[in-house]
Amino acid sequence: MLADDQVKRPLVFGFLEDIPSDQSLAATLRIAALELSSATANREMSLKVASALNIFGLSKVKPQGVEAVRDFLHKLLSVAGDESEIGTVFWALRWYGDEQTIDLIREFPAMSDHWESARRAAIRAIKKRN
């Protein structure tokens, strides 16, 4: 299967992101099963999954198991390296975070203005949704 190839997987994510639906989100989550079980397995691929999840969130497509997605994003946040990685996860957490997520986000040190806006947006969106 095309999605089993680590090199071609981002291309598959790109196609699935262009078709925001329950089915394409479910396919993305199936393809990303390794990353969902261990965010440290391939951080670059995990960040691509986080970006895809953000796109689905923007499209208002929600997964069946929001808890698994949130846990994945929390794990990824714990291994994120620089501000761009942290900010990418913050953007995705807008759609899948909960009160625990807000506490986790607030623990991070202040970032540059560009990425600090991701923190504020995530906290605001989570509060509004809950």
SULURWO-V255807 format. One record per residue. N is the residue number from 0. RES is the residue in one small letter. SS is DSSP state (H for helix, E for strand, L for the rest). OMEGA is omega in degrees with one decimal (999 if undefined). Layout:
N,RES,SS,OMEGA / N,RES,SS,OMEGA
//
This chain:
0,m,L,-178.5 / 1,l,H,-176.0 / 2,a,H,177.7 / 3,d,H,-179.3 / 4,d,L,-177.5 / 5,q,H,-178.4 / 6,v,H,-176.3 / 7,k,H,-176.9 / 8,r,H,177.7 / 9,p,H,176.9 / 10,l,H,178.4 / 11,v,H,177.2 / 12,f,H,179.1 / 13,g,H,177.7 / 14,f,H,-177.7 / 15,l,H,178.1 / 16,e,H,-179.1 / 17,d,L,-179.7 / 18,i,L,-176.3 / 19,p,L,178.6 / 20,s,L,176.6 / 21,d,H,-177.8 / 22,q,H,-179.2 / 23,s,H,174.9 / 24,l,H,178.6 / 25,a,H,178.0 / 26,a,H,178.2 / 27,t,H,-179.3 / 28,l,H,176.2 / 29,r,H,-179.7 / 30,i,H,-176.2 / 31,a,L,-175.2 / 32,a,H,179.3 / 33,l,H,179.4 / 34,e,H,179.5 / 35,l,H,-179.4 / 36,s,H,-178.6 / 37,s,L,-176.5 / 38,a,L,-178.8 / 39,t,L,-178.1 / 40,a,L,178.9 / 41,n,L,-172.9 / 42,r,H,179.6 / 43,e,H,178.7 / 44,m,H,178.0 / 45,s,H,177.8 / 46,l,H,175.3 / 47,k,H,176.2 / 48,v,H,178.8 / 49,a,H,177.9 / 50,s,H,177.9 / 51,a,H,179.2 / 52,l,H,176.8 / 53,n,H,178.7 / 54,i,H,178.9 / 55,f,H,177.0 / 56,g,H,177.1 / 57,l,H,-179.5 / 58,s,L,179.4 / 59,k,L,176.0 / 60,v,L,-176.1 / 61,k,L,177.5 / 62,p,L,175.3 / 63,q,L,-176.9 / 64,g,L,-178.5 / 65,v,H,-178.1 / 66,e,H,179.9 / 67,a,H,178.3 / 68,v,H,180.0 / 69,r,H,178.8 / 70,d,H,176.9 / 71,f,H,-178.7 / 72,l,H,176.3 / 73,h,H,178.3 / 74,k,H,-179.3 / 75,l,H,178.3 / 76,l,H,-178.5 / 77,s,H,179.5 / 78,v,H,-179.5 / 79,a,L,-174.9 / 80,g,L,-174.2 / 81,d,L,-176.6 / 82,e,H,-178.5 / 83,s,H,177.8 / 84,e,H,179.3 / 85,i,H,179.7 / 86,g,H,177.7 / 87,t,H,179.2 / 88,v,H,176.6 / 89,f,H,-179.3 / 90,w,H,-179.9 / 91,a,H,-178.5 / 92,l,H,175.7 / 93,r,H,-172.4 / 94,w,H,-171.3 / 95,y,H,-175.0 / 96,g,L,177.1 / 97,d,L,-178.6 / 98,e,H,177.6 / 99,q,H,178.5 / 100,t,H,179.5 / 101,i,H,178.1 / 102,d,H,179.7 / 103,l,H,-179.9 / 104,i,H,-178.3 / 105,r,H,179.8 / 106,e,L,-177.9 / 107,f,L,177.8 / 108,p,L,179.0 / 109,a,L,-179.4 / 110,m,L,177.2 / 111,s,L,-175.2 / 112,d,H,-178.1 / 113,h,H,-177.4 / 114,w,H,176.5 / 115,e,H,177.7 / 116,s,H,176.7 / 117,a,H,178.0 / 118,r,H,-178.8 / 119,r,H,-179.8 / 120,a,H,-179.8 / 121,a,H,-179.3 / 122,i,H,-179.7 / 123,r,H,-178.5 / 124,a,H,-179.8 / 125,i,H,178.1 / 126,k,H,-178.4 / 127,k,H,-177.8 / 128,r,H,-175.5 / 129,n,L,999
//
